[in-house]
């Protein structure tokens, strides 16, 4: 897709600027996993540090503090809700009642008991966001809503929520994002190794949805005047 400002007028704001989300939506990409040049710490560096740190935490620990993990910065990259989305991709969510802020341990051995510390917010918004990550199943999402997997499936049916469709779109965006990140210098295998799905599964998603298609990874727009990512106002 072109990098000319005029070609982005249909998604630009009143000042002619294009947001990170708008740019990613045009390409069907996930903004929180892209290593934009302006970011101080790339998403994969953050995720690798978190996953390595979680491996050192007892699986009987229900929560953890990202800032206590070696190599993890509290604000690894610019962008609204970046921590929520990057940790959410791993299956973790913030426990609002605690101070200082803690997050659920996605490797917790008694995952079902995490129903006692649900994520705060609108249920539909949480479900749509989790589906958009592509990495999470209904079973992964149920505890963060404080209900069982069976209860969530019944709720989705009653509300006519197309979970399978929403998650499929998330998988497509994830696959395209990882291939794009690879073109920008961060390998697909490196990402696949830290995500909460089998490495072979993630690589098959990339093959099916980002290689055996007409998708062409876009260039990093960080240096473009019309791109809002990293701009100093």
N, CA, C and O of each residue as an XYZ file, in Angstrom:
932
protein
N       0.845     -1.191      0.000
C       0.000      0.000      0.000
C       0.881      1.242      0.000
O       1.964      1.237      0.585
N       0.437      2.272     -0.632
C       1.233      3.485     -0.790
C       1.530      4.160      0.546
O       0.777      4.028      1.510
N       2.649      4.887      0.575
C       3.007      5.673      1.756
C       2.731      7.154      1.536
O       3.108      7.983      2.363
N       2.073      7.493      0.427
C       1.722      8.882      0.166
C       0.587      9.308      1.094
O      -0.374      8.563      1.287
N       0.699     10.509      1.669
C      -0.307     11.004      2.605
C      -1.689     11.054      1.973
O      -2.687     10.765      2.633
N      -1.753     11.419      0.695
C      -3.048     11.539      0.018
C      -3.785     10.213     -0.061
O      -5.013     10.188     -0.134
N      -3.049      9.116     -0.047
C      -3.673      7.799     -0.132
C      -4.249      7.338      1.198
O      -4.901      6.296      1.272
N      -4.005      8.119      2.251
C      -4.517      7.766      3.573
C      -5.575      8.744      4.057
O      -5.984      8.699      5.217
N      -6.017      9.626      3.172
C      -6.978     10.661      3.563
C      -8.276     10.080      4.111
O      -8.917     10.691      4.965
N      -8.667      8.901      3.625
C      -9.950      8.315      4.041
C      -9.944      7.827      5.486
O     -11.009      7.576      6.049
N      -8.764      7.685      6.099
C      -8.708      7.257      7.500
C      -7.987      8.283      8.378
O      -7.768      8.039      9.564
N      -7.618      9.429      7.799
C      -6.906     10.458      8.552
C      -7.872     11.280      9.397
O      -9.068     11.334      9.115
N      -7.336     11.921     10.442
C      -8.167     12.796     11.263
C      -8.233     14.181     10.631
O      -7.767     14.385      9.510
N      -8.816     15.128     11.358
C      -9.003     16.469     10.807
C      -7.681     17.156     10.482
O      -7.639     18.052      9.639
N      -6.608     16.744     11.141
C      -5.292     17.339     10.884
C      -4.512     16.613      9.795
O      -3.377     16.973      9.483
N      -5.134     15.591      9.223
C      -4.461     14.830      8.180
C      -3.553     13.738      8.703
O      -2.798     13.133      7.942
N      -3.624     13.482     10.015
C      -2.778     12.455     10.626
C      -3.494     11.107     10.663
O      -4.717     11.043     10.793
N      -2.723     10.046     10.548
C      -3.266      8.685     10.583
C      -2.810      8.009     11.873
O      -1.612      7.933     12.149
N      -3.763      7.520     12.659
C      -3.432      6.877     13.927
C      -2.835      5.491     13.701
O      -2.965      4.910     12.624
N      -2.181      4.977     14.734
C      -1.617      3.631     14.664
C      -2.720      2.623     14.383
O      -2.568      1.740     13.539
N      -3.844      2.763     15.106
C      -4.938      1.807     14.944
C      -5.510      1.852     13.536
O      -5.778      0.807     12.943
N      -5.699      3.053     12.994
C      -6.256      3.178     11.647
C      -5.322      2.556     10.611
O      -5.773      1.868      9.695
N      -4.029      2.800     10.758
C      -3.056      2.227      9.825
C      -3.083      0.703      9.902
O      -3.071      0.021      8.877
N      -3.119      0.179     11.121
C      -3.131     -1.278     11.297
C      -4.427     -1.896     10.791
O      -4.411     -2.977     10.202
N      -5.541     -1.223     11.013
C      -6.821     -1.753     10.534
C      -6.840     -1.858      9.012
O      -7.398     -2.805      8.458
N      -6.231     -0.888      8.342
C      -6.178     -0.935      6.882
C      -5.412     -2.160      6.390
O      -5.738     -2.730      5.348
N      -4.396     -2.559      7.145
C      -3.570     -3.707      6.750
C      -3.992     -5.000      7.448
O      -3.430     -6.063      7.183
N      -4.979     -4.911      8.335
C      -5.416     -6.051      9.162
C      -4.241     -6.579      9.987
O      -3.861     -7.747      9.893
N      -3.683     -5.687     10.794
C      -2.546     -6.000     11.657
C      -2.886     -5.672     13.108
O      -3.840     -4.942     13.377
N      -2.104     -6.214     14.043
C      -2.276     -5.960     15.472
C      -1.211     -4.966     15.938
O      -0.027     -5.304     15.947
N      -1.602     -3.751     16.323
C      -0.622     -2.717     16.656
C       0.288     -3.050     17.828
O       1.450     -2.642     17.839
N      -0.216     -3.783     18.815
C       0.585     -4.021     20.024
C       1.731     -5.003     19.807
O       2.595     -5.131     20.674
N       1.757     -5.701     18.666
C       2.837     -6.655     18.407
C       3.810     -6.197     17.323
O       4.737     -6.929     16.975
N       3.613     -5.011     16.795
C       4.488     -4.534     15.719
C       5.683     -3.753     16.271
O       5.511     -2.886     17.128
N       6.891     -4.052     15.788
C       8.106     -3.378     16.263
C       8.357     -2.060     15.536
O       9.378     -1.900     14.867
N       7.422     -1.116     15.668
C       7.610      0.181     15.027
C       8.946      0.782     15.467
O       9.367      0.620     16.612
N       9.591      1.465     14.556
C      10.930      2.002     14.814
C      10.954      2.951     16.003
O      11.958      3.024     16.713
N       9.859      3.684     16.234
C       9.859      4.686     17.289
C       9.776      4.075     18.690
O      10.006      4.776     19.675
N       9.456      2.799     18.797
C       9.281      2.190     20.116
C      10.629      1.949     20.800
O      11.574      1.454     20.184
N      10.697      2.303     22.069
C      11.945      2.143     22.826
C      12.288      0.670     23.015
O      13.447      0.273     22.896
N      11.279     -0.129     23.308
C      11.445     -1.569     23.483
C      10.479     -2.268     22.547
O       9.295     -1.930     22.526
N      10.944     -3.219     21.785
C      10.043     -3.904     20.862
C       9.141     -4.865     21.624
O       9.528     -5.373     22.676
N       7.938     -5.119     21.102
C       7.027     -6.057     21.760
C       7.646     -7.423     22.014
O       7.426     -8.003     23.077
N       8.413     -7.951     21.066
C       8.965     -9.295     21.255
C       9.991     -9.301     22.385
O      10.083    -10.285     23.119
N      10.757     -8.235     22.540
C      11.711     -8.169     23.650
C      10.977     -8.171     24.982
O      11.406     -8.816     25.939
N       9.870     -7.446     25.034
C       9.056     -7.403     26.247
C       8.452     -8.773     26.538
O       8.531     -9.260     27.665
N       7.851     -9.395     25.530
C       7.205    -10.693     25.723
C       8.211    -11.770     26.116
O       7.924    -12.604     26.975
N       9.376    -11.758     25.498
C      10.404    -12.741     25.853
C      10.815    -12.595     27.316
O      10.991    -13.587     28.022
N      10.966    -11.348     27.764
C      11.353    -11.114     29.154
C      10.265    -11.597     30.105
O      10.562    -12.200     31.137
N       8.997    -11.330     29.757
C       7.884    -11.761     30.605
C       7.807    -13.282     30.663
O       7.689    -13.860     31.743
N       7.874    -13.929     29.505
C       7.772    -15.392     29.463
C       8.928    -16.039     30.225
O       8.722    -17.003     30.962
N      10.138    -15.514     30.050
C      11.281    -16.041     30.796
C      11.073    -15.852     32.294
O      11.393    -16.732     33.094
N      10.528    -14.684     32.665
C      10.278    -14.407     34.076
C       9.205    -15.307     34.658
O       9.322    -15.759     35.797
N       8.155    -15.572     33.880
C       7.077    -16.445     34.349
C       7.578    -17.863     34.573
O       7.086    -18.571     35.452
N       8.553    -18.274     33.779
C       9.117    -19.616     33.956
C       9.824    -19.752     35.305
O       9.993    -20.859     35.817
N      10.238    -18.612     35.876
C      10.925    -18.627     37.172
C       9.966    -18.450     38.346
O      10.362    -18.585     39.504
N       8.695    -18.146     38.041
C       7.692    -17.958     39.090
C       6.991    -19.290     39.355
O       6.644    -19.990     38.404
N       6.773    -19.659     40.615
C       6.064    -20.915     40.902
C       4.691    -20.937     40.233
O       3.981    -19.932     40.235
N       4.329    -22.058     39.675
C       3.023    -22.172     39.025
C       1.883    -22.141     40.032
O       0.713    -22.137     39.651
N       2.224    -22.118     41.321
C       1.217    -21.969     42.368
C       0.985    -20.501     42.708
O       0.151    -20.184     43.557
N       1.722    -19.600     42.046
C       1.533    -18.160     42.250
C       0.455    -17.666     41.299
O       0.612    -17.752     40.081
N      -0.642    -17.150     41.849
C      -1.776    -16.742     41.017
C      -1.527    -15.444     40.261
O      -2.086    -15.239     39.183
N      -0.691    -14.563     40.814
C      -0.451    -13.268     40.179
C       1.043    -12.948     40.162
O       1.846    -13.604     40.826
N       1.392    -11.921     39.386
C       2.782    -11.468     39.333
C       2.812     -9.985     39.019
O       1.814     -9.413     38.581
N       3.957     -9.369     39.242
C       4.160     -7.958     38.914
C       5.195     -7.871     37.799
O       6.355     -8.224     38.013
N       4.805     -7.411     36.616
C       5.749     -7.320     35.492
C       7.001     -6.523     35.824
O       8.090     -6.840     35.344
N       6.848     -5.488     36.645
C       7.992     -4.630     36.952
C       9.026     -5.333     37.818
O      10.140     -4.833     37.974
N       8.679     -6.482     38.383
C       9.619     -7.240     39.206
C      10.377     -8.296     38.401
O      11.219     -9.011     38.944
N      10.078     -8.390     37.118
C      10.758     -9.355     36.253
C      11.966     -8.686     35.606
O      11.851     -7.590     35.057
N      13.100     -9.330     35.667
C      14.317     -8.775     35.069
C      14.117     -8.509     33.579
O      13.612     -9.362     32.849
N      14.513     -7.330     33.142
C      14.443     -7.001     31.725
C      13.118     -6.426     31.276
O      12.947     -6.120     30.096
N      12.165     -6.271     32.204
C      10.848     -5.748     31.834
C      10.708     -4.314     32.306
O      10.936     -4.005     33.475
N      10.329     -3.445     31.383
C      10.028     -2.067     31.727
C       8.527     -1.954     31.927
O       7.753     -2.673     31.295
N       8.112     -1.042     32.815
C       6.677     -0.896     33.078
C       5.934     -0.401     31.838
O       4.816     -0.834     31.562
N       6.566      0.513     31.091
C       5.940      1.047     29.882
C       6.832      0.709     28.695
O       7.613      1.556     28.263
N       6.740     -0.500     28.157
C       7.664     -0.952     27.123
C       7.511     -0.285     25.771
O       8.437     -0.312     24.960
N       6.356      0.315     25.516
C       6.139      0.916     24.204
C       5.023      1.929     24.291
O       4.151      1.841     25.156
N       5.057      2.898     23.383
C       4.008      3.903     23.366
C       2.717      3.312     22.821
O       2.740      2.370     22.029
N       1.602      3.867     23.246
C       0.320      3.410     22.728
C      -0.637      3.068     23.847
O      -0.248      2.461     24.845
N      -1.889      3.457     23.683
C      -2.896      3.195     24.699
C      -3.063      1.702     24.927
O      -3.134      0.919     23.979
N      -3.127      1.314     26.211
C      -3.401     -0.076     26.599
C      -2.366     -1.074     26.088
O      -2.681     -2.249     25.897
N      -1.139     -0.619     25.868
C      -0.143     -1.522     25.301
C       0.165     -2.676     26.241
O       0.345     -3.807     25.789
N       0.230     -2.407     27.559
C       0.474     -3.484     28.515
C      -0.696     -4.454     28.524
O      -0.500     -5.669     28.541
N      -1.913     -3.920     28.513
C      -3.110     -4.766     28.519
C      -3.105     -5.710     27.333
O      -3.413     -6.893     27.480
N      -2.762     -5.204     26.167
C      -2.813     -6.023     24.960
C      -1.651     -7.006     24.859
O      -1.851     -8.152     24.458
N      -0.447     -6.579     25.212
C       0.681     -7.506     25.101
C       0.584     -8.628     26.126
O       0.816     -9.790     25.794
N       0.241     -8.291     27.379
C       0.072     -9.338     28.380
C      -1.199    -10.134     28.114
O      -1.265    -11.327     28.408
N      -2.215     -9.465     27.554
C      -3.445    -10.166     27.199
C      -3.215    -11.228     26.154
O      -3.865    -12.272     26.175
N      -2.301    -10.978     25.241
C      -1.954    -11.957     24.215
C      -1.433    -13.250     24.843
O      -1.605    -14.331     24.282
N      -0.797    -13.132     26.009
C      -0.278    -14.304     26.718
C      -1.347    -14.978     27.574
O      -1.133    -16.077     28.085
N      -2.509    -14.316     27.733
C      -3.577    -14.869     28.553
C      -3.644    -14.277     29.943
O      -4.301    -14.835     30.822
N      -2.970    -13.144     30.159
C      -2.951    -12.503     31.470
C      -3.856    -11.282     31.483
O      -4.106    -10.678     30.440
N      -4.349    -10.916     32.665
C      -5.126     -9.689     32.794
C      -4.824     -9.034     34.140
O      -4.355     -9.683     35.075
N      -5.108     -7.725     34.216
C      -4.802     -6.955     35.415
C      -5.823     -7.231     36.510
O      -7.024     -7.309     36.254
N      -5.325     -7.378     37.739
C      -6.188     -7.539     38.907
C      -6.351     -6.157     39.520
O      -5.451     -5.663     40.200
N      -7.501     -5.533     39.277
C      -7.703     -4.125     39.608
C      -7.670     -3.829     41.107
O      -7.277     -2.733     41.506
N      -8.077     -4.790     41.946
C      -8.224     -4.502     43.364
C      -6.897     -4.391     44.101
O      -6.861     -3.928     45.241
N      -5.811     -4.809     43.468
C      -4.539     -4.863     44.178
C      -3.690     -3.620     43.943
O      -3.747     -2.998     42.883
N      -2.901     -3.274     44.956
C      -1.947     -2.177     44.854
C      -0.645     -2.634     45.495
O      -0.676     -3.070     46.646
N       0.497     -2.561     44.819
C       0.655     -2.122     43.431
C       0.033     -3.100     42.438
O      -0.335     -4.223     42.784
N      -0.072     -2.642     41.209
C      -0.753     -3.418     40.184
C      -0.134     -4.795     39.986
O       1.082     -4.944     39.865
N      -1.004     -5.789     39.957
C      -0.579     -7.163     39.700
C      -1.380     -7.713     38.525
O      -2.461     -7.218     38.206
N      -0.834     -8.737     37.890
C      -1.474     -9.384     36.752
C      -1.584    -10.874     37.043
O      -0.770    -11.430     37.780
N      -2.585    -11.514     36.468
C      -2.739    -12.948     36.682
C      -1.634    -13.710     35.960
O      -1.182    -13.315     34.885
N      -1.215    -14.798     36.569
C      -0.177    -15.650     36.000
C      -0.823    -16.631     35.021
O      -1.556    -17.520     35.455
N      -0.575    -16.501     33.716
C      -1.215    -17.390     32.736
C      -0.770    -18.843     32.865
O      -1.377    -19.736     32.273
N       0.291    -19.084     33.640
C       0.770    -20.449     33.852
C       0.303    -21.017     35.195
O       0.752    -22.081     35.620
N      -0.606    -20.292     35.855
C      -1.093    -20.712     37.173
C      -1.719    -22.098     37.096
O      -2.553    -22.365     36.230
N      -1.312    -22.978     38.006
C      -1.732    -24.375     37.950
C      -3.220    -24.551     38.240
O      -3.834    -25.505     37.763
N      -3.809    -23.633     39.024
C      -5.234    -23.712     39.357
C      -5.991    -22.609     38.615
O      -6.628    -21.760     39.239
N      -5.921    -22.625     37.299
C      -6.459    -21.536     36.484
C      -7.923    -21.248     36.783
O      -8.322    -20.084     36.825
N      -8.735    -22.287     36.994
C     -10.162    -22.073     37.217
C     -10.440    -21.218     38.447
O     -11.435    -20.495     38.485
N      -9.571    -21.294     39.452
C      -9.812    -20.519     40.671
C      -9.601    -19.026     40.454
O      -9.949    -18.218     41.316
N      -9.037    -18.655     39.315
C      -8.865    -17.234     39.009
C     -10.204    -16.562     38.732
O     -10.265    -15.348     38.539
N     -11.281    -17.354     38.714
C     -12.614    -16.777     38.556
C     -12.938    -15.824     39.699
O     -13.846    -15.000     39.590
N     -12.198    -15.938     40.788
C     -12.437    -15.067     41.938
C     -11.804    -13.690     41.760
O     -11.994    -12.814     42.603
N     -11.063    -13.488     40.688
C     -10.443    -12.183     40.426
C     -10.659    -11.799     38.960
O      -9.697    -11.682     38.200
N     -11.921    -11.602     38.563
C     -12.225    -11.311     37.155
C     -11.712     -9.949     36.704
O     -11.465     -9.053     37.511
N     -11.564     -9.825     35.402
C     -11.169     -8.546     34.813
C     -12.353     -7.592     34.872
O     -13.490     -7.985     34.610
N     -12.085     -6.353     35.215
C     -13.138     -5.349     35.270
C     -13.409     -4.803     33.871
O     -12.496     -4.662     33.058
N     -14.670     -4.502     33.607
C     -15.018     -3.922     32.319
C     -16.232     -4.584     31.702
O     -16.775     -5.546     32.244
N     -16.650     -4.062     30.568
C     -17.802     -4.591     29.851
C     -17.485     -5.974     29.286
O     -16.461     -6.163     28.628
N     -18.367     -6.937     29.546
C     -18.101     -8.315     29.132
C     -17.924     -8.430     27.619
O     -17.008     -9.115     27.162
N     -18.768     -7.786     26.846
C     -18.669     -7.896     25.394
C     -17.353     -7.307     24.894
O     -16.718     -7.866     24.000
N     -16.948     -6.177     25.474
C     -15.687     -5.555     25.054
C     -14.515     -6.473     25.356
O     -13.597     -6.604     24.546
N     -14.545     -7.104     26.515
C     -13.465     -8.018     26.892
C     -13.410     -9.201     25.930
O     -12.334     -9.593     25.478
N     -14.577     -9.768     25.622
C     -14.641    -10.921     24.721
C     -14.123    -10.559     23.334
O     -13.340    -11.306     22.746
N     -14.556     -9.422     22.812
C     -14.121     -9.009     21.479
C     -12.614     -8.752     21.456
O     -11.937     -9.094     20.486
N     -12.097     -8.153     22.519
C     -10.656     -7.884     22.587
C      -9.867     -9.186     22.660
O      -8.848     -9.340     21.986
N     -10.339    -10.119     23.476
C      -9.637    -11.399     23.611
C      -9.662    -12.192     22.303
O      -8.670    -12.817     21.930
N     -10.793    -12.162     21.618
C     -10.883    -12.858     20.332
C      -9.914    -12.239     19.335
O      -9.315    -12.942     18.521
N      -9.763    -10.918     19.402
C      -8.898    -10.209     18.455
C      -7.428    -10.565     18.625
O      -6.651    -10.414     17.683
N      -7.028    -11.035     19.803
C      -5.633    -11.439     19.993
C      -5.289    -12.651     19.132
O      -4.149    -12.799     18.690
N      -6.270    -13.515     18.895
C      -6.035    -14.711     18.088
C      -5.442    -15.870     18.865
O      -5.570    -17.023     18.452
N      -4.794    -15.583     19.985
C      -4.087    -16.618     20.746
C      -4.954    -17.310     21.788
O      -4.569    -18.359     22.305
N      -6.115    -16.749     22.109
C      -6.903    -17.241     23.238
C      -8.126    -18.047     22.809
O      -8.758    -17.746     21.796
N      -8.447    -19.072     23.590
C      -9.630    -19.903     23.370
C     -10.720    -19.493     24.351
O     -10.486    -18.674     25.240
N     -11.908    -20.063     24.190
C     -13.003    -19.806     25.126
C     -12.575    -20.190     26.540
O     -12.893    -19.494     27.505
N     -11.853    -21.302     26.654
C     -11.379    -21.741     27.959
C     -10.417    -20.765     28.608
O     -10.367    -20.664     29.833
N      -9.647    -20.041     27.791
C      -8.717    -19.042     28.316
C      -9.456    -17.802     28.810
O      -9.029    -17.157     29.768
N     -10.564    -17.475     28.153
C     -11.281    -16.233     28.431
C     -12.235    -16.359     29.614
O     -12.429    -15.392     30.350
N     -12.828    -17.525     29.807
C     -13.848    -17.705     30.848
C     -13.400    -17.263     32.237
O     -14.146    -16.538     32.895
N     -12.208    -17.663     32.725
C     -11.809    -17.263     34.077
C     -11.729    -15.753     34.264
O     -12.043    -15.248     35.342
N     -11.313    -15.026     33.232
C     -11.197    -13.576     33.386
C     -12.563    -12.908     33.471
O     -12.660    -11.739     33.846
N     -13.626    -13.644     33.124
C     -14.984    -13.129     33.268
C     -15.638    -13.636     34.546
O     -16.766    -13.259     34.864
N     -14.926    -14.493     35.282
C     -15.454    -15.011     36.530
C     -16.457    -16.128     36.358
O     -17.261    -16.378     37.256
N     -16.426    -16.818     35.201
C     -17.378    -17.895     34.930
C     -16.640    -19.110     34.372
O     -15.445    -19.043     34.084
N     -17.363    -20.222     34.224
C     -16.764    -21.435     33.666
C     -16.798    -21.393     32.145
O     -17.498    -20.573     31.549
N     -16.032    -22.288     31.526
C     -16.018    -22.368     30.065
C     -17.406    -22.685     29.532
O     -17.837    -22.099     28.539
N     -18.115    -23.614     30.188
C     -19.461    -23.964     29.741
C     -20.417    -22.793     29.836
O     -21.245    -22.587     28.949
N     -20.305    -22.024     30.913
C     -21.172    -20.855     31.083
C     -20.904    -19.818     30.003
O     -21.831    -19.196     29.483
N     -19.628    -19.637     29.668
C     -19.297    -18.668     28.623
C     -19.835    -19.129     27.275
O     -20.368    -18.318     26.518
N     -19.706    -20.400     26.964
C     -20.239    -20.904     25.694
C     -21.742    -20.672     25.609
O     -22.250    -20.267     24.563
N     -22.453    -20.927     26.701
C     -23.906    -20.710     26.703
C     -24.232    -19.232     26.544
O     -25.183    -18.878     25.847
N     -23.449    -18.364     27.185
C     -23.680    -16.925     27.077
C     -23.450    -16.459     25.644
O     -24.227    -15.665     25.115
N     -22.398    -16.944     25.023
C     -22.117    -16.576     23.630
C     -23.256    -16.997     22.715
O     -23.613    -16.270     21.788
N     -23.824    -18.164     22.971
C     -24.940    -18.660     22.160
C     -26.175    -17.793     22.363
O     -26.833    -17.410     21.395
N     -26.493    -17.482     23.620
C     -27.682    -16.668     23.916
C     -27.586    -15.287     23.289
O     -28.579    -14.749     22.798
N     -26.392    -14.717     23.306
C     -26.197    -13.356     22.799
C     -25.846    -13.328     21.308
O     -25.610    -12.263     20.737
N     -25.816    -14.506     20.689
C     -25.474    -14.602     19.259
C     -24.128    -13.947     18.944
O     -23.977    -13.271     17.926
N     -23.169    -14.156     19.820
C     -21.822    -13.623     19.606
C     -21.041    -14.603     18.729
O     -20.856    -15.756     19.119
N     -20.585    -14.173     17.565
C     -19.870    -15.071     16.637
C     -18.412    -15.270     17.039
O     -17.505    -14.800     16.352
N     -18.188    -15.963     18.147
C     -16.825    -16.129     18.662
C     -15.874    -16.691     17.610
O     -14.771    -16.176     17.426
N     -16.298    -17.743     16.926
C     -15.408    -18.390     15.949
C     -14.983    -17.410     14.865
O     -13.820    -17.385     14.462
N     -15.936    -16.597     14.393
C     -15.626    -15.601     13.360
C     -14.669    -14.544     13.906
O     -13.701    -14.170     13.244
N     -14.949    -14.065     15.125
C     -14.105    -13.028     15.715
C     -12.686    -13.538     15.939
O     -11.715    -12.833     15.669
N     -12.574    -14.768     16.436
C     -11.237    -15.299     16.688
C     -10.509    -15.592     15.375
O      -9.295    -15.412     15.287
N     -11.241    -16.038     14.361
C     -10.590    -16.288     13.072
C      -9.967    -15.002     12.542
O      -8.843    -15.015     12.041
N     -10.694    -13.894     12.653
C     -10.133    -12.615     12.213
C      -8.903    -12.270     13.045
O      -7.926    -11.734     12.522
N      -8.950    -12.581     14.348
C      -7.789    -12.345     15.192
C      -6.593    -13.168     14.757
O      -5.465    -12.675     14.752
N      -6.832    -14.422     14.389
C      -5.751    -15.298     13.928
C      -5.151    -14.771     12.630
O      -3.932    -14.781     12.452
N      -6.015    -14.308     11.719
C      -5.529    -13.748     10.453
C      -4.649    -12.529     10.724
O      -3.559    -12.406     10.165
N      -5.126    -11.635     11.582
C      -4.347    -10.434     11.897
C      -3.040    -10.783     12.602
O      -2.002    -10.172     12.348
N      -3.104    -11.769     13.486
C      -1.890    -12.202     14.168
C      -0.880    -12.740     13.162
O       0.300    -12.394     13.220
N      -1.334    -13.576     12.251
C      -0.446    -14.163     11.245
C       0.189    -13.080     10.374
O       1.393    -13.108     10.120
N      -0.620    -12.133      9.921
C      -0.100    -11.057      9.081
C       0.869    -10.166      9.865
O       1.863     -9.681      9.324
N       0.560     -9.962     11.145
C       1.425     -9.145     11.998
C       2.789     -9.791     12.186
O       3.817     -9.120     12.104
N       2.796    -11.102     12.439
C       4.067    -11.786     12.670
C       4.904    -11.859     11.402
O       6.132    -11.787     11.462
N       4.246    -12.002     10.255
C       5.017    -11.988      9.015
C       5.580    -10.585      8.763
O       6.713    -10.436      8.304
N       4.778     -9.563      9.068
C       5.252     -8.190      8.901
C       6.429     -7.913      9.827
O       7.424     -7.318      9.415
N       6.312     -8.348     11.081
C       7.410     -8.165     12.034
C       8.667     -8.868     11.541
O       9.780     -8.380     11.743
N       8.486    -10.013     10.894
C       9.623    -10.743     10.336
C      10.304     -9.936      9.241
O      11.531     -9.893      9.161
N       9.496     -9.295      8.398
C      10.054     -8.453      7.333
C      10.781     -7.249      7.916
O      11.681     -6.696      7.284
N      10.392     -6.843      9.121
C      11.027     -5.698      9.774
C      12.227     -6.123     10.625
O      12.831     -5.296     11.309
N      12.570     -7.410     10.582
C      13.782     -7.864     11.257
C      13.612     -8.710     12.499
O      14.592     -9.005     13.182
N      12.360     -9.115     12.815
C      12.115     -9.913     14.020
C      11.428    -11.209     13.606
O      10.268    -11.197     13.192
N      12.135    -12.316     13.716
C      11.710    -13.568     13.096
C      10.375    -14.106     13.596
O       9.977    -13.888     14.740
N       9.696    -14.817     12.696
C       8.429    -15.456     13.037
C       8.626    -16.492     14.135
O       7.808    -16.597     15.049
N       9.703    -17.250     14.047
C       9.957    -18.299     15.043
C      10.131    -17.697     16.430
O       9.672    -18.259     17.425
N      10.787    -16.569     16.486
C      11.010    -15.903     17.776
C       9.682    -15.556     18.439
O       9.523    -15.728     19.647
N       8.736    -15.073     17.655
C       7.409    -14.756     18.186
C       6.646    -16.023     18.541
O       6.022    -16.104     19.599
N       6.697    -17.015     17.652
C       5.927    -18.243     17.863
C       6.323    -18.943     19.154
O       5.496    -19.601     19.785
N       7.567    -18.805     19.543
C       8.058    -19.500     20.741
C       7.497    -18.928     22.036
O       7.481    -19.627     23.049
N       7.037    -17.681     22.036
C       6.562    -17.083     23.291
C       5.041    -17.035     23.396
O       4.511    -16.770     24.475
N       4.336    -17.282     22.312
C       2.877    -17.204     22.341
C       2.281    -18.461     22.970
O       2.888    -19.530     22.901
N       1.092    -18.348     23.587
C       0.491    -19.466     24.321
C      -0.225    -20.492     23.452
O      -1.266    -21.019     23.846
N       0.311    -20.772     22.298
C      -0.170    -21.837     21.431
C       1.056    -22.583     20.930
O       2.162    -22.042     20.955
N       0.877    -23.802     20.479
C       2.011    -24.593     19.998
C       2.727    -23.845     18.874
O       2.088    -23.228     18.021
N       4.058    -23.907     18.883
C       4.840    -23.198     17.868
C       4.426    -23.616     16.466
O       4.336    -22.775     15.571
N       4.175    -24.898     16.264
C       3.763    -25.371     14.947
C       2.432    -24.799     14.518
O       2.221    -24.520     13.338
N       1.526    -24.622     15.478
C       0.214    -24.033     15.177
C       0.368    -22.598     14.712
O      -0.228    -22.194     13.714
N       1.165    -21.829     15.434
C       1.377    -20.425     15.073
C       2.014    -20.318     13.694
O       1.617    -19.472     12.894
N       2.985    -21.156     13.412
C       3.660    -21.094     12.115
C       2.724    -21.524     10.985
O       2.842    -21.033      9.862
N       1.797    -22.438     11.274
C       0.822    -22.828     10.250
C      -0.150    -21.691      9.983
O      -0.582    -21.503      8.846
N      -0.503    -20.925     11.019
C      -1.353    -19.753     10.813
C      -0.657    -18.764      9.882
O      -1.273    -18.226      8.962
N       0.618    -18.533     10.124
C       1.372    -17.599      9.281
C       1.398    -18.088      7.838
O       1.197    -17.310      6.906
N       1.646    -19.375      7.664
C       1.699    -19.938      6.317
C       0.359    -19.801      5.608
O       0.300    -19.389      4.449
N      -0.724    -20.150      6.314
C      -2.052    -20.173      5.697
C      -2.632    -18.790      5.445
O      -3.323    -18.578      4.449
N      -2.351    -17.844      6.347
C      -3.021    -16.546      6.277
C      -2.123    -15.378      5.873
O      -2.616    -14.277      5.630
N      -0.807    -15.607      5.800
C       0.086    -14.495      5.463
C       1.110    -14.835      4.394
O       1.827    -13.954      3.919
N       1.186    -16.106      4.012
C       2.115    -16.503      2.954
C       1.372    -17.086      1.751
O       1.624    -16.686      0.614
N       0.471    -18.014      1.993
C      -0.278    -18.612      0.884
C      -1.453    -17.725      0.489
O      -2.540    -18.222      0.197
N      -1.237    -16.436      0.480
C      -2.261    -15.451      0.131
C      -1.589    -14.344     -0.675
O      -0.402    -14.429     -0.992
N      -2.356    -13.308     -1.002
C      -1.778    -12.184     -1.743
C      -1.290    -11.079     -0.804
O      -1.016     -9.963     -1.246
N      -1.181    -11.388      0.493
C      -0.742    -10.387      1.464
C       0.718    -10.012      1.247
O       1.582    -10.875      1.093
N       0.975     -8.700      1.238
C       2.336     -8.179      1.145
C       2.598     -7.308      2.367
O       1.943     -6.280      2.534
N       3.539     -7.692      3.221
C       3.822     -6.911      4.426
C       4.163     -5.462      4.090
O       4.997     -5.210      3.221
N       3.531     -4.512      4.765
C       3.824     -3.100      4.512
C       5.131     -2.684      5.174
O       5.626     -3.355      6.080
N       5.678     -1.576      4.711
C       6.886     -1.026      5.327
C       6.513     -0.291      6.607
O       5.377      0.156      6.766
N       7.456     -0.170      7.503
C       7.250      0.566      8.753
C       7.001      2.041      8.421
O       7.848      2.675      7.792
N       5.851      2.602      8.833
C       5.535      3.992      8.503
C       6.063      4.997      9.521
O       5.718      6.176      9.452
N       6.892      4.554     10.461
C       7.314      5.420     11.568
C       7.894      6.760     11.120
O       7.722      7.761     11.815
N       8.566      6.801      9.993
C       9.192      8.040      9.558
C       8.299      8.954      8.740
O       8.715     10.049      8.360
N       7.073      8.517      8.463
C       6.173      9.321      7.633
C       5.556     10.466      8.443
O       5.164     10.278      9.594
N       5.474     11.648      7.835
C       4.950     12.827      8.524
C       3.486     12.665      8.932
O       3.049     13.226      9.937
N       2.734     11.897      8.148
C       1.303     11.757      8.425
C       1.004     10.677      9.457
O      -0.134     10.564      9.913
N       1.997      9.886      9.833
C       1.772      8.778     10.770
C       1.939      9.268     12.203
O       2.961      9.864     12.542
N       0.940      9.018     13.044
C       0.944      9.564     14.396
C       1.857      8.802     15.351
O       2.192      9.324     16.414
N       2.263      7.601     15.010
C       3.116      6.826     15.897
C       4.427      7.533     16.186
O       5.187      7.840     15.267
N       4.693      7.792     17.452
C       5.959      8.393     17.843
C       6.076      9.879     17.576
O       7.145     10.451     17.790
N       5.013     10.527     17.117
C       5.093     11.955     16.848
C       5.204     12.735     18.146
O       4.617     12.351     19.158
N       5.943     13.815     18.122
C       6.031     14.728     19.263
C       5.198     15.948     18.935
O       5.474     16.675     17.981
N       4.165     16.158     19.749
C       3.261     17.281     19.488
C       3.640     18.484     20.330
O       2.990     19.526     20.246
